[in-house]
Every structure is written in structure tokens, then in C-alpha cells.
Amino acid sequence: MSQKSVEIVIGRLATDETLRTRFLADPVLTLLSLREGGLDLNHGEIQALLEMPIAGWRAMADLVHPRLQKIAMKGDRPEP
């Protein structure tokens, strides 16, 4: 278990529009992809992230100052 990895995922979901869009479309695949990419997420952490309300991720992102957001460029945006 890595609290740091959980914090990285939460931070990225709050600030990275492309990742957040992917997550909202397919949360399981997105989290597994992050784990395969090197983040230390165990089954319990993935399950807890999946149980968080979807509206909460959007609300959190809306509260982050725009200068701290990673905005998706036109070609980076996945289809919703």
C-alpha cells in the first residue's frame, strides 16, 4: 500500500483533464493502467477510489485554480 500513490492519483484526477475524462469514461481501466504504469495501488485502494462519487471528481477539479490545471489540447482529448 502506498499513500503517496493514492495522493498522486487524486491529485492527477483533480488537475489533469485528459486523465479525468478517461477515468470518468472507464474508471477501472484507468486505475489499472496507472498501476501498470508504476503507481503502487493495491486492490483495496483501487476499490476505494472507485467508490468515490463521480460528481466529487468533477467538483474537486472545478475548485482547483485554472493555473494549476493541465488542460487537454484539442488532439489530447479522448472521446467522452
C-alpha distances in whole Angstrom, upper triangle without the diagonal:
4,7,9,8,9,12,13,13,15,17,18,19,21,23,23,26,26,22,22,25,24,21,24,25,23,19,18,19,18,14,15,17,14,12,15,16,13,10,7,6,6,9,9,8,11,13,13,13,16,18,18,22,23,26,23,22,26,27,24,25,29,28,27,30,31,31,27,27,27,30,30,33,36,35,31,31,30,32,31
4,5,5,7,9,10,11,13,14,16,17,19,20,21,24,24,20,21,24,23,20,23,25,23,19,18,19,18,14,15,16,13,11,14,14,11,8,6,7,8,12,11,9,11,14,13,13,17,18,18,22,23,25,22,21,24,25,22,23,26,25,24,27,28,28,24,24,24,27,28,31,34,33,29,29,29,31,30
4,5,5,6,9,10,11,12,14,15,17,18,19,22,23,20,20,23,22,19,22,25,23,19,19,20,18,15,16,18,14,13,17,16,14,10,9,9,10,13,12,9,12,14,12,12,16,17,16,20,21,23,20,18,22,22,19,20,24,22,21,24,26,26,22,22,23,26,27,30,33,32,29,29,28,31,30
4,5,5,6,9,10,10,12,14,15,16,17,21,21,18,19,22,21,19,22,24,23,19,19,20,18,15,16,17,13,13,16,15,12,9,8,10,12,15,15,11,14,16,15,14,17,19,18,21,22,23,20,18,22,22,19,19,23,22,20,22,24,23,19,20,20,23,25,28,31,30,26,27,27,30,29
4,5,5,6,9,10,10,12,14,15,15,19,19,15,16,19,18,16,19,21,19,16,16,17,14,11,13,13,10,9,12,11,9,6,6,6,10,13,13,9,11,14,13,12,15,17,16,20,20,22,19,17,20,21,18,18,22,22,20,22,23,23,19,19,19,22,22,26,28,28,24,24,24,27,26
4,5,5,6,9,10,11,12,14,15,18,18,15,15,18,17,14,17,20,18,14,15,16,14,10,13,14,11,11,14,14,12,8,8,7,10,12,11,7,9,12,10,9,12,14,13,16,17,19,16,14,18,18,15,16,20,19,18,21,22,23,19,19,19,22,22,26,28,28,24,24,23,26,25
4,5,5,6,8,10,11,12,14,17,18,15,15,18,18,16,18,21,20,16,17,19,16,13,16,16,13,13,17,15,14,10,11,11,13,16,15,11,12,15,13,11,14,16,14,17,17,19,15,14,17,17,14,14,18,17,15,18,20,20,16,16,17,20,21,25,27,27,24,24,24,26,25
4,6,5,6,8,10,10,11,14,15,12,13,16,16,14,17,20,18,16,17,17,14,12,14,14,10,11,14,13,11,8,10,10,14,16,16,12,13,16,15,12,15,17,16,18,18,19,17,14,17,18,14,14,18,17,15,18,18,18,14,14,14,17,18,22,25,24,21,21,21,24,23
4,5,5,6,9,10,10,13,13,10,10,13,13,11,13,16,15,12,13,14,10,8,11,11,8,10,13,12,12,8,10,9,13,14,14,10,10,13,12,9,12,14,13,15,14,16,14,11,14,16,13,13,17,17,15,18,19,19,15,14,14,17,17,21,23,23,19,19,19,21,20
4,5,5,6,9,10,12,14,11,10,14,14,11,13,16,16,13,15,16,13,11,14,15,12,13,17,16,15,12,13,12,15,16,15,11,11,14,12,9,12,13,11,13,13,14,11,9,12,13,10,10,14,13,12,15,17,18,14,13,14,16,18,21,24,24,20,19,20,22,20
4,5,5,6,8,11,13,11,10,14,15,13,15,18,18,15,17,18,14,13,17,16,13,15,18,16,16,13,15,14,18,19,19,15,15,17,15,12,15,17,14,16,15,16,13,10,12,13,10,9,13,12,10,13,14,14,11,10,11,14,16,19,22,23,19,19,20,22,21
4,5,5,5,9,10,7,8,11,12,11,13,16,16,13,16,16,12,12,15,14,11,14,16,14,14,12,15,14,18,19,19,15,15,17,16,13,15,17,15,16,15,16,14,11,12,14,11,10,13,14,11,14,14,14,11,9,9,12,13,16,19,19,15,15,16,19,18
4,6,6,7,9,6,5,9,10,8,10,13,13,11,14,14,11,11,14,14,11,14,17,15,16,14,16,15,18,18,18,15,14,16,14,11,12,15,12,13,11,12,11,7,9,11,9,7,11,12,11,14,14,15,12,10,10,12,13,16,19,19,15,14,15,17,16
4,6,8,11,9,7,11,13,11,12,15,16,14,17,18,14,14,18,17,15,18,20,19,19,17,19,18,21,21,21,17,16,18,16,13,15,16,13,13,12,12,10,7,8,9,6,4,8,9,7,10,11,13,10,8,9,11,13,17,19,20,17,16,17,19,17
4,6,9,9,8,11,13,13,14,17,18,16,19,19,15,16,19,18,15,18,21,18,19,17,20,19,22,24,23,20,19,21,20,16,18,20,17,17,15,15,13,10,10,11,9,6,9,10,7,9,9,10,7,5,6,8,10,14,17,18,15,14,16,18,18
4,6,5,6,9,10,10,12,14,15,14,17,17,13,14,17,15,13,17,18,16,18,16,19,19,22,23,23,20,18,21,20,16,18,20,18,18,15,16,15,11,11,13,12,9,12,13,11,12,11,12,9,6,5,7,8,11,14,15,11,11,12,15,15
4,6,5,6,9,10,10,12,14,14,17,17,13,15,18,16,15,19,20,18,20,19,22,21,24,24,25,22,20,22,21,17,18,20,18,17,14,14,14,11,10,13,12,8,11,13,12,13,11,13,11,8,6,6,6,9,12,13,9,8,10,12,12
4,5,5,6,9,10,11,12,13,16,14,11,14,16,14,13,17,18,16,19,18,21,20,23,24,25,22,19,21,21,18,18,21,19,19,15,16,17,13,13,16,15,12,14,17,15,17,15,16,14,11,8,7,6,9,10,10,7,6,7,10,10
4,5,5,6,9,10,10,10,13,11,8,10,13,11,10,14,15,13,16,14,17,16,19,20,21,18,15,18,18,14,15,18,16,16,14,15,15,11,12,15,14,12,15,17,15,17,16,17,15,12,10,10,9,12,14,14,10,9,9,12,12
4,5,5,6,9,10,9,12,12,9,11,14,13,12,16,17,16,18,16,19,17,20,20,20,17,15,17,16,13,13,15,13,13,10,12,12,8,8,12,11,9,12,14,13,16,15,17,14,11,10,11,10,14,15,16,12,10,10,12,11
4,5,5,6,9,9,13,12,10,12,15,14,14,18,19,18,20,19,22,20,22,22,23,20,17,19,19,15,14,17,15,15,11,12,14,10,10,13,14,11,14,17,16,18,17,19,17,13,12,11,10,13,13,13,11,8,7,8,7
4,6,5,6,7,10,9,6,10,12,11,11,15,16,15,18,17,19,18,20,20,21,18,15,17,18,14,13,16,16,16,12,15,15,12,13,16,16,14,17,20,19,21,20,21,19,16,14,14,12,14,15,14,11,9,7,9,8
4,5,5,4,8,8,5,8,10,10,10,13,15,15,17,15,17,15,17,17,17,15,12,14,14,11,10,13,12,12,9,12,13,10,11,14,14,13,16,18,18,21,20,22,19,16,15,15,14,17,18,18,14,12,11,12,10
4,6,6,10,10,9,11,14,14,14,17,19,19,21,19,21,18,20,19,19,17,14,15,15,12,10,12,11,10,7,10,11,9,9,13,13,12,15,17,18,21,20,22,20,17,16,16,15,18,18,18,16,13,11,11,9
4,6,9,9,9,12,14,14,15,17,18,19,21,20,22,20,21,20,21,19,16,16,17,14,12,15,15,14,10,13,15,12,13,16,17,16,18,21,21,24,23,25,23,19,18,17,15,18,18,17,15,12,9,9,7
4,6,6,6,9,10,11,12,14,15,16,19,18,19,17,18,16,18,17,13,14,15,13,10,13,14,14,11,15,16,14,15,18,18,18,20,23,23,25,25,27,24,21,20,19,18,20,20,19,17,14,11,12,10
4,6,5,6,9,10,11,12,14,15,17,15,17,14,15,13,14,13,9,10,12,9,7,10,11,12,10,13,14,11,14,17,16,16,19,21,21,24,24,26,23,20,19,20,18,21,22,21,18,16,14,15,13
4,5,5,6,8,10,11,12,14,16,14,15,12,13,11,13,12,8,9,11,10,7,11,13,14,13,17,17,15,17,20,20,19,23,24,24,27,27,29,26,23,22,23,21,24,25,23,20,19,16,17,16
4,6,5,6,9,10,10,12,14,14,15,13,14,13,15,14,11,12,15,13,11,15,16,17,15,19,19,17,19,22,21,20,24,26,25,28,27,28,25,23,21,21,20,22,23,21,18,17,14,15,15
4,5,5,6,9,10,10,13,12,14,12,14,14,16,13,10,13,14,11,11,14,15,16,14,17,17,14,16,19,18,17,21,22,21,24,23,25,22,19,17,18,16,19,20,19,16,15,12,14,14
4,5,5,6,9,10,11,9,11,8,10,10,12,10,7,10,11,9,9,13,13,15,14,17,17,14,17,19,18,18,21,22,21,24,24,25,22,20,19,20,19,22,23,22,19,18,16,18,17
4,5,5,6,8,10,9,10,9,10,10,13,11,8,11,13,12,11,15,16,18,17,21,20,18,20,23,22,21,25,26,25,28,28,28,25,23,21,23,21,24,25,23,20,20,18,19,19
4,5,5,6,9,9,11,11,13,13,16,14,11,14,16,14,14,18,18,20,19,22,21,18,21,24,22,21,24,26,24,27,26,27,24,21,19,20,19,21,22,20,17,17,15,18,18
4,5,5,7,6,9,8,11,13,15,12,10,14,15,13,14,17,17,19,18,21,20,17,19,22,20,19,23,24,22,24,24,24,21,19,17,19,18,21,23,21,17,18,16,19,19
4,5,5,5,6,6,8,10,13,11,9,13,14,13,14,17,18,21,20,23,22,19,22,24,22,22,26,26,25,27,27,27,24,22,21,23,22,25,26,25,21,21,20,22,22
4,5,7,9,9,11,13,16,14,13,16,18,16,17,20,21,24,23,26,25,22,25,27,25,24,28,29,27,30,29,29,26,24,22,24,22,25,26,24,21,21,20,22,23
4,6,9,11,13,15,18,16,14,18,19,17,18,22,22,24,23,26,25,21,24,26,24,23,26,27,25,27,27,26,23,22,19,21,20,22,24,22,19,20,19,22,23
4,6,9,12,14,17,15,14,18,19,17,19,22,22,25,24,27,25,22,25,27,24,24,27,28,25,28,28,27,24,23,21,23,22,25,27,25,22,23,22,25,26
4,6,9,12,14,11,11,15,15,14,16,19,19,22,21,24,22,19,22,24,21,21,25,25,23,25,26,25,22,21,19,22,22,25,27,26,22,23,22,25,25
4,7,10,12,9,10,14,14,14,16,18,19,22,22,25,23,21,24,26,23,23,27,27,25,28,28,28,24,24,23,25,25,28,31,29,25,26,25,28,27
4,7,8,6,6,10,11,10,12,15,16,19,19,22,20,18,22,23,21,22,25,25,24,27,28,28,24,23,23,25,25,28,30,29,25,25,24,26,25
4,6,5,6,9,10,11,12,14,16,20,20,24,22,20,24,25,23,24,28,28,27,30,31,32,28,27,26,29,28,31,33,32,28,28,26,28,27
4,6,5,6,9,10,10,12,15,18,19,22,21,20,23,25,23,25,28,28,28,31,32,33,29,28,28,29,29,32,34,32,29,28,26,28,26
4,5,5,6,9,10,11,13,16,18,21,19,19,23,24,22,24,27,27,27,30,32,33,29,28,28,30,30,33,35,34,30,29,28,29,27
4,5,5,6,9,10,11,15,16,19,17,16,20,21,19,20,24,24,23,27,28,29,25,24,24,26,27,30,32,31,27,27,25,27,25
4,5,5,6,9,10,14,14,18,16,15,18,20,18,20,23,23,23,27,27,28,25,23,23,25,24,28,29,28,25,24,22,24,22
4,5,5,6,9,12,14,17,16,15,19,20,19,21,24,24,25,28,29,31,27,26,26,27,27,30,31,31,27,26,24,25,23
4,5,5,7,10,12,15,13,13,17,18,17,19,22,22,22,26,27,29,25,24,24,26,26,30,32,31,28,26,25,26,23
4,5,5,9,10,13,11,10,14,15,14,15,19,19,19,23,24,25,22,20,21,22,23,26,28,28,24,22,21,22,20
4,6,8,9,12,11,11,14,16,15,17,20,21,21,25,25,27,24,22,22,23,23,26,28,27,24,22,20,21,18
4,6,9,12,11,11,15,16,15,17,20,21,22,25,27,29,26,24,25,26,26,29,30,30,27,25,23,23,21
4,6,9,7,8,11,12,12,14,16,17,18,22,23,25,22,21,22,23,23,27,28,29,25,23,22,23,20
4,5,5,7,9,10,11,13,15,16,18,21,22,25,23,21,22,22,23,26,27,28,25,22,21,21,18
4,5,6,7,9,10,11,13,15,16,20,20,23,21,18,19,19,19,23,24,24,22,19,18,18,14
4,5,5,6,9,10,11,13,15,18,19,22,20,18,19,19,20,23,24,25,23,20,19,19,16
4,5,5,6,9,10,11,13,16,18,20,18,16,18,19,20,23,25,26,23,21,20,21,18
4,5,5,6,9,10,11,15,15,18,16,14,15,16,16,20,22,23,20,17,17,18,15
4,5,5,6,9,10,13,14,17,15,13,14,14,15,18,20,21,19,16,16,17,14
4,5,5,6,9,12,13,17,15,13,16,16,18,21,23,24,22,19,20,21,18
4,5,5,7,10,12,15,12,11,14,15,17,21,23,24,21,19,20,21,19
4,5,5,9,9,12,10,8,11,11,13,17,19,21,18,16,17,19,17
4,6,8,9,12,11,10,12,12,15,18,20,22,20,18,19,20,18
4,6,9,12,10,10,14,14,17,20,23,25,22,21,22,24,22
4,6,8,7,7,11,12,15,18,21,23,20,19,21,23,22
4,5,5,7,11,12,15,18,21,23,21,20,23,25,23
4,5,5,8,9,12,14,17,20,18,17,20,22,21
4,6,8,9,13,15,18,20,18,19,22,24,24
4,7,9,13,15,19,20,18,18,21,23,23
4,6,9,12,15,17,14,14,17,19,19
4,7,9,13,14,11,12,14,17,18
4,6,9,11,9,9,13,15,16
4,6,8,6,6,9,12,13
4,6,5,6,10,13,15
4,6,6,9,11,13
4,6,8,10,13
4,6,10,12
4,6,9
4,6
4
